[in-house]
Amino acid sequence: MKKIFSLMLLVVTLFVGACSSQTATKSTAEPLQRVQLIVTANNHTTDEQVEAKSNQTVMDVLKANYQVKEKDGFITAIDGVEQDVEAKKYWMFKINGELAPKAADQITVKDGDKIEFYQESY
């Protein structure tokens, strides 16, 4: 009887310990941010609210929501729509209405950002 009681006490202790460590892990998770992601390609615009972690870059957010090809942090295709070097038409993006000052893999998103991708000729 004493062995059964000891075994039950051990099982309850392990169960309580396991539950408390899972709760601690959940409370330390990174808070998610909401950003507006707009992609215009071939006269079609997709405008959606997406979630991002606090340390994600614009490139991370774009890749989490679209199929992306890139080179050195610069986008060369989004969902199969390629840049056209001969026509000098390239993928560009704005953050909060202003042309991005750096490559997409160098800019960290912030809660409430509005990110717009589009093709433009230069």
C-alpha positions as CSV (number, residue, x, y, z in Angstrom):
1,M,0.0,0.0,0.0
2,K,2.9,2.3,0.8
3,K,4.5,1.6,-2.5
4,I,1.2,2.4,-4.4
5,F,0.9,5.7,-2.5
6,S,4.5,6.6,-3.3
7,L,4.0,5.8,-7.0
8,M,0.9,7.9,-7.2
9,L,2.6,10.8,-5.5
10,L,5.5,10.5,-8.0
11,V,3.1,10.5,-11.0
12,V,1.2,13.5,-9.7
13,T,4.4,15.4,-9.0
14,L,5.7,14.7,-12.6
15,F,2.3,15.8,-14.1
16,V,2.2,19.1,-12.2
17,G,5.9,19.8,-13.1
18,A,5.3,19.1,-16.8
19,C,2.2,21.3,-16.9
20,S,4.0,24.2,-15.1
21,S,6.9,24.1,-17.6
22,Q,4.6,24.2,-20.6
23,T,2.8,27.3,-19.2
24,A,6.1,29.1,-18.7
25,T,7.1,28.4,-22.3
26,K,3.8,29.8,-23.6
27,S,4.1,33.0,-21.6
28,T,7.6,33.8,-22.9
29,A,6.5,33.4,-26.6
30,E,7.1,36.5,-28.8
31,P,4.0,38.7,-29.3
32,L,2.7,38.8,-32.8
33,Q,2.4,42.0,-34.8
34,R,-0.1,42.9,-37.5
35,V,1.1,44.4,-40.7
36,Q,-0.7,45.3,-43.9
37,L,0.8,43.6,-46.9
38,I,-0.2,44.8,-50.4
39,V,1.1,43.2,-53.6
40,T,0.2,44.5,-57.0
41,A,1.2,42.4,-60.0
42,N,-0.3,42.3,-63.5
43,N,-3.0,44.8,-62.7
44,H,-4.2,42.7,-59.7
45,T,-3.8,43.9,-56.1
46,T,-3.9,41.7,-53.0
47,D,-4.3,43.7,-49.8
48,E,-4.3,41.7,-46.5
49,Q,-3.5,41.9,-42.8
50,V,-0.8,39.4,-41.9
51,E,0.9,38.4,-38.7
52,A,4.7,38.9,-38.1
53,K,7.0,38.2,-35.2
54,S,8.8,41.2,-33.7
55,N,12.2,40.3,-35.2
56,Q,11.1,39.5,-38.8
57,T,12.2,41.4,-41.8
58,V,10.1,42.6,-44.7
59,M,11.5,39.7,-46.7
60,D,10.5,37.2,-44.0
61,V,6.9,38.5,-44.0
62,L,6.7,38.4,-47.8
63,K,8.2,34.9,-48.0
64,A,5.7,33.7,-45.3
65,N,2.8,34.7,-47.5
66,Y,4.0,34.4,-51.1
67,Q,6.4,32.4,-53.3
68,V,9.4,34.7,-53.6
69,K,12.7,34.6,-55.6
70,E,15.4,37.0,-54.4
71,K,19.0,37.8,-54.9
72,D,21.1,39.6,-52.3
73,G,17.9,40.8,-50.5
74,F,16.3,42.2,-53.6
75,I,13.1,40.6,-54.9
76,T,13.3,39.2,-58.4
77,A,9.8,37.5,-58.5
78,I,6.7,37.3,-56.4
79,D,4.3,34.4,-57.1
80,G,5.9,33.8,-60.5
81,V,5.8,37.4,-61.6
82,E,9.4,38.1,-62.6
83,Q,11.1,41.4,-63.0
84,D,11.8,42.3,-66.6
85,V,15.4,43.5,-66.9
86,E,15.1,44.3,-70.7
87,A,12.1,46.5,-70.0
88,K,13.8,47.9,-66.9
89,K,10.8,46.8,-64.8
90,Y,11.7,45.9,-61.2
91,W,10.0,44.9,-58.0
92,M,9.9,47.9,-55.6
93,F,8.3,48.4,-52.2
94,K,7.2,51.1,-49.9
95,I,6.8,51.1,-46.2
96,N,4.2,53.4,-44.7
97,G,3.9,55.3,-48.0
98,E,7.7,55.9,-48.5
99,L,10.1,54.2,-50.8
100,A,12.1,51.7,-48.9
101,P,15.6,52.9,-48.1
102,K,17.2,49.4,-47.9
103,A,16.8,45.9,-49.2
104,A,13.8,43.9,-47.9
105,D,16.1,41.6,-45.9
106,Q,17.5,44.6,-44.0
107,I,14.3,46.2,-42.7
108,T,12.6,44.9,-39.6
109,V,8.8,45.2,-39.6
110,K,6.9,47.0,-36.8
111,D,3.3,46.6,-35.7
112,G,1.0,48.5,-37.9
113,D,3.4,48.8,-40.9
114,K,1.9,49.1,-44.4
115,I,4.1,47.3,-46.9
116,E,3.4,47.7,-50.6
117,F,5.1,45.7,-53.3
118,Y,4.7,46.7,-57.0
119,Q,6.6,46.7,-60.3
120,E,8.0,49.9,-61.7
121,S,10.0,50.8,-64.8
122,Y,13.3,52.7,-64.5
